[in-house]
Amino acid sequence: MAQQLKSRLYTHREAQTAEVSAGPLAALADWITDYPMNEHAELGRSGTVCPFVKQASRLDTLRLAINLARPEDEDSVFTEIRGSFGDMKDIPAPRGKDRLRTIVVGFPNCAGDEGIAMLERIYKRHKYYTLLRSRMVAFFHPGAQTHGLWNDAFRSMRSPMPILAVRYLVEQDAVFAAKHKLMTLPYLLRFGPAGARRIAAHWQRKADTAPAEP
């Protein structure tokens, strides 16, 4: 029978406390701390893997959850992820920082091929939904082959369990808007000339650091 229970949301701090953090929740909280909030030798640039997540954790606008759905629970997972975009609005945020609200959901029972395929479908079903609403959705899993933005050899979307994460599009996402053509127009419509300048600066940096032709 498909599961219909909605996952409980924890702050990053709560997920790290002994009272609630155990098993998959502890693994998710540790991964958040150890991977996106830290530097990585293969990243291809200086700084943390995801400055957005580090700032969201510091401001307490990051929420973590564990969903125990199985591969056959696609409808309930879709409902939860679709609903999470509304749930973000309820996360308290400091003035002017509302777009740093983020929800990260781990799926420990979907680590097999069928589970990965199901979550991939959920991810793809939200592709245009997020573009039209200035939102972002990301899919991480242990075998992800997505190339890094600054180092093609880096597999940036790998994680110890399957994860779907949702957040708002922010002006600093120019690097994604520059790489993914479907994002460019929605990004420019949302951020206007300031966004255009960020995209132009990104391409200039790419040109400046490109290897010289022999």
C-alpha positions, 0 to 999 in steps of 0.5 A: 500500500502506498504511504501517505504520511507527510515527512516531518521537517527539522532544522539542521540544528535539530537534525544534529541533536541526539534527541532526534538524529538517528539513522537516515536523519543523522546521515542526511544531516552529516552529509549536509555538513560534510559536503555542500557546506564544505570545500572539495578538492575536485570542485574546480573553484575555491569556496564551499560546494554550495554557499547557499546551503551554508548560509541557509543553515546559519540563518536557520532557513534550512529544513531536513526530512526523511521520507520512508516511501518506496519505489511504488509510492510515486504518487505520494512522493510527487504530492510531498515534493509539490507541496514542499514548494508551498511549505517553504513559505512557512519557514521563518526567515530574517528580513530580506532573506526569505529566498534562502528557505530550503527543504532537503528530503532524503529517501533511504528506501529508494536506493535501488534502481527502481527507487532512483528511476521513480525519483528521477521521474519526480524530478523531471516532472518538476522541471518546467514547474520550477522554471515558471515559478523561479524555484529550483529542484535538485536530485542527488543519489549515490550513482549520479553522473552529472558533471560539475560546473567548473570541473567536468570530472567532478560528479557534483550530485552524488550523495549517500542516499537519494535526495530531492532538494527544493529552494528558490532561484536566487540572483547568484544562480547565474552560473546555472542560468548560463549553462542551462538554456531553459533557465536563461530566460526565466532567470533574466525575467526575474533578475533583469539587468543585474542578472544579465551582468552576472551571466556576462561576468560568468562567461568572461571568467570562463573565457579568461580561465580557458586553456590557451589553444596550441 
